[in-house]
Amino acid sequence: MSPGSHQSGIEPAVLLKLLGNDVRWRLVAALAASDRKVNELVEAVGQPPNLVSYHLGQLRAARMVGERRSSADARDVYYSLDLERLQAALERCAVTIHPGLSPGSGHTAAPGPPVVAEQPTRVLFLCTHNSARSQMAEAILRQQGGDAVAVSSAGSDPSEVHPLALRTLADLGIDPAGLRAKSLSSFAGERFDYVITLCDIVRESCPSWPGEPERLHWSLGDPSLVDASEEEAHLAFRAAAAEISRRARYFLTRAASARKLTAA
């Protein structure tokens, strides 16, 4: 999904028509947390593959859902939900109905008191080499989440942190000091609340974890595989970091909401 995919909006009537269909609503809900393959979406919504494919086509036509061919098996495609485009469309829809429904209007109900968790939410990012995507995800989520999260990353075949990953984090004002490649096996037996795979290959071979953490998948291309000049490769790293930053923001909101529901 391209970083600029959410710039042109969805008309309110189109949005309501899209989300008003039960199958499309359930597809959007299924993709809200994790990227999924079509057979997983078929299972999630309980509808025949041809019907799921039809409704996915409708969502893709509105650019609410994007697709990326799996790097583990090129015959598979991962579908992902453009949460920023959906959020902008929902806000536009609300304002069209009444300007008082604008998120910044001050007329919405005040949020309740925050729930302070006794322990931070534990997150583990996984990819193959733990050199680029998972390292940036670890650093970005740690910066965004602060004390509310405890973040680690690892690889199934760790190498070393890519210099452009370090450079990209520095560009974002994130201190990359202390980042190092770590083996997936070094976390064996540890408990996490979420295990997030960023590599299609690792997703297919991800082991089980104690306590059955929620497993999510962010299907992201590996910027370290870009065969180009250093500056062009740097742009690929920056694009990957921007996508990770967007996903991390929405993930933190979802994780915080889960904490509140648990505490309620």
VOFI-352874 format. One record per residue (C-alpha): residue in one letter; x, y, z. Coordinates in pm, whole numbers. Layout:
N
 res      x      y      z
   a      X      Y      Z
...
***
This chain:
264
 res      x      y      z
   m      0      0      0
   s    155    329   -100
   p    205    598    166
   g    -13    842    -29
   s   -305    604    -69
   h   -518    789    185
   q   -486   1139     35
   s   -804   1140   -175
   g  -1114   1080     33
   i  -1408    844      6
   e  -1746   1009    -40
   p  -1967    963    270
   a  -2245    790     79
   v  -1993    549    -75
   l  -1842    476    266
   l  -2178    403    426
   k  -2272    177    137
   l  -1942    -11    166
   l  -1964    -60    542
   g  -2340   -124    535
   n  -2286   -464    378
   d  -2245   -734    643
   v  -1970   -926    461
   r  -1765   -613    393
   w  -1814   -498    751
   r  -1677   -828    879
   l  -1388   -816    633
   v  -1293   -470    756
   a  -1316   -589   1117
   a  -1101   -894   1040
   l   -832   -678    877
   a   -832   -407   1143
   a   -573   -583   1359
   s   -374   -802   1124
   d   -298   -859    757
   r   -459  -1180    632
   k   -467  -1413    333
   v   -792  -1475    149
   n   -840  -1825    296
   e   -810  -1674    644
   l  -1069  -1412    555
   v  -1300  -1683    422
   e  -1274  -1856    760
   a  -1316  -1530    952
   v  -1639  -1422    778
   g  -1779  -1770    712
   q  -1865  -1705    348
   p  -1769  -1880     19
   p  -1436  -1778   -140
   n  -1599  -1627   -450
   l  -1820  -1402   -235
   v  -1528  -1295    -17
   s  -1322  -1218   -329
   y  -1606  -1008   -472
   h  -1638   -797   -157
   l  -1260   -765   -124
   g  -1267   -627   -478
   q  -1520   -365   -370
   l  -1301   -257    -79
   r   -990   -254   -296
   a  -1167    -41   -558
   a  -1232    219   -286
   r   -866    183   -181
   m   -967     94    172
   v   -789   -240    138
   g   -449   -298    -21
   e   -270   -616   -118
   r     89   -742   -121
   r    214  -1068   -266
   s    366  -1291     -2
   s    744  -1317      6
   a    705  -1665    156
   d    485  -1806   -122
   a    424  -1585   -425
   r     94  -1762   -486
   d    -45  -1607   -167
   v   -157  -1247   -126
   y   -182  -1059    202
   y   -462   -804    236
   s   -430   -504    467
   l   -668   -230    580
   d   -572    135    528
   l   -672    260    872
   e   -576    622    806
   r   -793    638    493
   l  -1080    475    682
   q  -1043    714    974
   a  -1043   1017    745
   a  -1351    886    564
   l  -1538    825    889
   e  -1456   1174   1016
   r  -1566   1328    688
   c  -1889   1131    706
   a  -1957   1254   1060
   v  -1895   1620    971
   t  -2119   1589    665
   i  -2404   1482    891
   h  -2340   1761   1143
   p  -2039   1989   1205
   g  -2076   1928   1577
   l  -1963   1571   1517
   s  -1615   1688   1417
   p  -1349   1517   1633
   g  -1216   1857   1744
   s  -1551   2023   1805
   g  -1553   1963   2179
   h  -1903   1817   2176
   t  -1800   1454   2210
   a  -1822   1281   2545
   a  -1517   1320   2766
   p  -1308   1008   2800
   g  -1308    823   3128
   p  -1005    812   3357
   p   -713    623   3209
   v   -649    272   3331
   v   -295    234   3455
   a   -170   -119   3396
   e     42   -277   3667
   q    265   -424   3398
   p    348   -283   3053
   t    211   -455   2745
   r    482   -691   2620
   v    536   -697   2243
   l    775   -907   2035
   f    846   -821   1669
   l    976  -1100   1447
   c   1134  -1116   1103
   t   1405  -1325    936
   h   1731  -1141    999
   n   1621   -894   1268
   s   1819   -636   1075
   a   1571   -384    933
   r   1191   -402    973
   s   1177   -556   1320
   q   1456   -332   1451
   m   1277    -19   1332
   a    947   -151   1470
   e   1106   -218   1809
   a   1251    134   1832
   i    944    313   1692
   l    691    136   1915
   r    913    186   2219
   q    927    560   2148
   q    553    591   2081
   g    440    370   2368
   g    679    486   2639
   d    637    310   2973
   a    310    148   2860
   v    496   -107   2648
   a    797   -336   2677
   v    920   -407   2325
   s   1167   -660   2188
   s   1254   -794   1845
   a   1421  -1106   1712
   g   1492  -1302   1395
   s   1478  -1664   1289
   d   1821  -1620   1125
   p   1968  -1306   1287
   s   2252  -1119   1121
   e   2327   -759   1220
   v   2139   -431   1227
   h   2137   -271    882
   p   2316     68    872
   l   2023    226    686
   a   1785    113    961
   l   2003    299   1211
   r   2021    602    982
   t   1644    605    930
   l   1575    590   1302
   a   1817    876   1359
   d   1630   1074   1090
   l   1315   1024   1297
   g   1485   1150   1611
   i   1501    803   1764
   d   1825    705   1934
   p   1924    366   1787
   a   2187    300   2053
   g   2154    -45   2205
   l   1979   -207   1911
   r   2128   -543   1819
   a   2020   -849   1624
   k   1881  -1125   1846
   s   1780  -1484   1787
   l   1420  -1590   1815
   s   1537  -1878   2034
   s   1673  -1633   2294
   f   1311  -1548   2386
   a   1193  -1908   2412
   g    980  -1953   2722
   e    914  -1581   2771
   r    559  -1451   2786
   f    430  -1176   2560
   d     93  -1011   2513
   y    147   -972   2137
   v    377  -1138   1886
   i    386   -940   1562
   t    548  -1082   1249
   l    663   -841    980
   c    805  -1103    746
   d    581  -1341    551
   i    839  -1619    575
   v    865  -1604    955
   r    488  -1581    984
   e    458  -1924    820
   s    703  -2083   1066
   c    640  -1882   1383
   p    653  -2110   1690
   s    397  -2111   1968
   w    454  -1902   2278
   p    366  -1952   2646
   g     40  -1789   2749
   e    -96  -1783   2393
   p    -21  -1418   2306
   e   -224  -1258   2032
   r    -42  -1307   1704
   l    -65  -1030   1446
   h     93   -992   1104
   w    209   -678    929
   s    304   -784    576
   l    585   -544    487
   g    840   -566    212
   d   1204   -591    319
   p   1374   -257    239
   s   1717   -420    270
   l   1642   -614    -50
   v   1607   -298   -260
   d   1879   -318   -525
   a   1951     49   -590
   s   2175    336   -492
   e   2216    406   -122
   e   1990    709   -138
   e   1716    515   -318
   a   1751    234    -66
   h   1728    493    209
   l   1395    605     66
   a   1273    245     89
   f   1375    234    455
   r   1198    564    521
   a    880    435    354
   a    894    118    565
   a    946    324    881
   a    650    548    792
   e    426    244    746
   i    547     95   1074
   s    481    428   1251
   r    123    437   1121
   r     56     80   1223
   a    219    132   1563
   r     -8    425   1645
   y   -321    225   1574
   f   -180    -79   1751
   l   -121    122   2069
   t   -479    250   2065
   r   -609   -105   2027
   a   -379   -240   2297
   a   -483     37   2538
   s   -849    -40   2469
   a   -788   -408   2544
   r   -630   -309   2875
   k   -936   -102   2965
   l  -1175   -384   2878
   t   -969   -624   3088
   a   -965   -384   3380
   a  -1336   -303   3358
***
